[in-house]
Amino acid sequence: MALRAAKTFVAHDPVSVHSLPYTVALTGGIASGKTLVSDEFAKLGVPIIDTDVIAHEIVRPGRAALDEILTSFGPDIIDENGELRRSELRKMIFSDPDARKKLESILHPKIRQKAGKAIARVSSAYCILVIPLLVERSAYPNIDRILVVDVEPETQIRRLMFRDGSSRAQAKQALASQANREQRLKIADDVLDNSVLPEQARLEVARLNLEYLNLAKAS
């Protein structure tokens, strides 16, 4: 996909927008291979801020988010060690759109806040912000560019069945709970086809890294 001029957004925190690094949001559907791609950027020295990692951190025992989840979803969602039963919660939100929206209302504001602080600490020219569920730019106003990791839905289904031991029906349900492929591609500035061989994906990451460094210098 042709590269377009970067966009700049006003920050919601006290940090001046001019002090923030150029930020590339990396997104893609479940089992599209986002981690593989972000790992390749990391090997090139690009700072990675992963909202999935942040999401895990904010639901540790004793954190406010876990208390809110307990209140909203009941005590069965917590195990005997006070840890979140992630697999049970995942099943719940895949099958119940209202439960998913409730969970998102608890987690997303906290994730955005921590991600914004992490971006402000970056000293490199640009960083990668991994956001699995990104469907519109306005959710993260400091994003300059969006890279979508793309594969065919059938590939996602096969990968989910292999990775998680899911049935085909469960894998399809997981896909249906997220934004569809067309919605993701609609917001993309760049698209990385991750159905190719790993070496081809690595070469594409290397090319994009150079493009993003140039865009960061020009911003």
Phi, psi and omega in degrees: 000139181295144180276135180252163178299143183289154175254150178240138181239153177282136181284151176270352180253175185291348182290132179298143181298332182287343180268356182272146178287159171299130188239122178254119176276129177252122181221172181168163181289170178302137179062028177271346179099030181298320182295319177303315182292314180296325177298323179291321175296319180299322179298336179271004177090011180277129177296134180246126174244112188253116182291338173294319178296317178299318180300322177292322182294321187279355177249019174290156178308136180092349180274150183299323182298321179294321178297320179293321178295317178301315180296321185277327188246354176093164186293338182292346181277355180245136180274183185293343178264006181081010180268152177291132173279088187297319182295322179292318179294321179299315179300320182296313184284335176291328184261348185227101181302324180293322177295321179297315180297321179296315180297317180298322180294333178280314190274317192300316178299322180290322178295315180299320180297313181291323178295319179298319178293322179294319178298318182297338180272352183288132179254354179282170181297322179210165177223162175255126176250109182277118181228094184302326188254021181292125176231352175207146184297326189298340180295329179228090190294345181266009177289132177262333185204153180236125175251121179257125173273121191236136169217164176294144177306324180296326176294318177301316181298313180298318180294319179296317180297321180286314185290314188255356184069025182284155169283166178299320180297319179294320179296318179294324178295321178297318178295319182294338182281351182249171173302147182276173185301318182298320179296319179293314182295332180296329182264000187284137165270324180224147179233128176251116179283108184261022172267358181278177176293151181307322181295323177293321177296320179298319179296321179292321176297318179298319178295315180296324179302316178295319179298317182291325176297319179292318179295321179296320179295325183277346186279000000 
